[in-house]
Amino acid sequence: LPSEKTARSSQRKRDRNLRARAATRTAIGKAIKLVEAGELETAEVAVADGIRILDKASTKGLIHRNNAARRKSRLANRLNATKSAQD
């Protein structure tokens, strides 16, 4: 069993990581909803925000950098496909 101090530290880190992961999921979900709704001006801002949050999560080690790159790519592709479909 870990010492009490290690357990407290681990719990703090776990709580912080859970909040950051939840924020990442929320930002990505919001961007996807806006893209699918066809609100391009708002969607572009949301996608940029999502990409920024994914980069931050990757830097902090919450998700692997390739995972972040894949998600960013899929998000950008979805936005670009919607843009080209509306033109």
Helices and strands as residue ranges (DSSP letters): H 4-37, H 40-60, H 65-86
